[in-house]
Amino acid sequence: MRNAGFLCRGELLDRVDRIKHLKVAICHGRGDYVCQPQAAWRLAQGLRKVGCAYVDLEFVSGAGHSDSEPGLVDAMIRASDKLAESLKD
């Protein structure tokens, strides 16, 4: 495993074309100081720029970095339900 499982700085955005075929849902806490919200916005913009057909970005007020925060849990459930519906099409 390279870099203990982490990407190099900027690597995801530099190679975003490699995942443009995927359906992508991003749920991000507005109060996340570990991975700041601008990073999620840049990823969503990068995916759209390379032609990703399905990019869903939701910023969650009152949430930070932890995926167990109630607002983020709700957002992830909504996003996964929406993805499941899109797979029926």
C-alpha positions as CSV (number, residue, x, y, z in Angstrom):
1,M,0.0,0.0,0.0
2,R,1.4,3.3,-1.1
3,N,1.6,6.3,1.3
4,A,-0.1,4.3,4.1
5,G,-3.3,4.4,2.1
6,F,-3.3,8.1,1.4
7,L,-2.9,9.9,-1.9
8,C,-0.2,12.5,-2.6
9,R,-1.3,16.1,-2.3
10,G,-3.3,17.0,-5.4
11,E,-3.3,13.5,-6.8
12,L,-7.0,12.9,-6.9
13,L,-7.7,16.2,-8.7
14,D,-4.8,15.6,-11.1
15,R,-6.2,12.2,-12.1
16,V,-9.9,12.9,-11.7
17,D,-10.5,11.7,-15.3
18,R,-9.8,8.2,-14.1
19,I,-13.0,8.1,-12.1
20,K,-15.3,10.1,-14.4
21,H,-17.2,6.9,-15.3
22,L,-18.4,6.6,-11.7
23,K,-21.5,8.0,-10.1
24,V,-20.1,10.2,-7.3
25,A,-21.9,11.4,-4.2
26,I,-20.0,13.7,-1.8
27,C,-21.4,14.6,1.6
28,H,-19.2,17.1,3.4
29,G,-19.5,18.9,6.8
30,R,-19.3,22.6,6.5
31,G,-17.4,22.7,9.8
32,D,-14.8,20.1,8.7
33,Y,-11.4,21.6,9.6
34,V,-9.5,18.4,8.7
35,C,-10.6,18.2,5.1
36,Q,-11.9,21.6,4.3
37,P,-15.2,22.0,2.3
38,Q,-13.3,23.7,-0.6
39,A,-11.7,20.4,-1.3
40,A,-15.1,18.7,-1.9
41,W,-16.2,21.6,-4.1
42,R,-13.0,21.4,-6.1
43,L,-13.4,17.7,-6.6
44,A,-17.1,18.1,-7.7
45,Q,-16.0,20.8,-10.2
46,G,-13.2,18.7,-11.5
47,L,-15.5,15.7,-12.0
48,R,-18.0,17.9,-13.9
49,K,-15.2,19.4,-16.0
50,V,-14.0,16.0,-17.3
51,G,-17.6,15.0,-18.1
52,C,-18.7,12.9,-15.1
53,A,-22.4,12.5,-15.7
54,Y,-23.4,12.0,-12.0
55,V,-22.0,14.3,-9.4
56,D,-24.0,15.0,-6.2
57,L,-22.5,17.4,-3.7
58,E,-24.1,18.2,-0.4
59,F,-22.6,20.5,2.3
60,V,-24.0,19.7,5.7
61,S,-24.5,22.5,8.1
62,G,-23.6,21.8,11.7
63,A,-21.3,18.9,10.8
64,G,-17.6,18.5,10.8
65,H,-15.3,15.6,9.9
66,S,-16.9,12.6,11.7
67,D,-19.1,10.4,9.6
68,S,-21.1,9.5,12.7
69,E,-22.5,13.1,13.1
70,P,-26.3,13.0,12.7
71,G,-26.4,15.5,9.8
72,L,-23.8,13.6,7.8
73,V,-25.5,10.3,8.5
74,D,-28.7,11.7,7.2
75,A,-27.0,13.1,4.1
76,M,-25.2,9.8,3.4
77,I,-28.5,7.9,3.6
78,R,-30.2,10.4,1.2
79,A,-27.2,10.2,-1.2
80,S,-27.1,6.4,-1.2
81,D,-30.9,6.2,-1.7
82,K,-30.5,8.6,-4.6
83,L,-27.7,6.5,-6.1
84,A,-29.8,3.3,-5.7
85,E,-32.6,5.0,-7.6
86,S,-30.3,6.1,-10.3
87,L,-29.1,2.5,-10.8
88,K,-32.7,1.5,-11.6
89,D,-32.7,3.7,-14.7
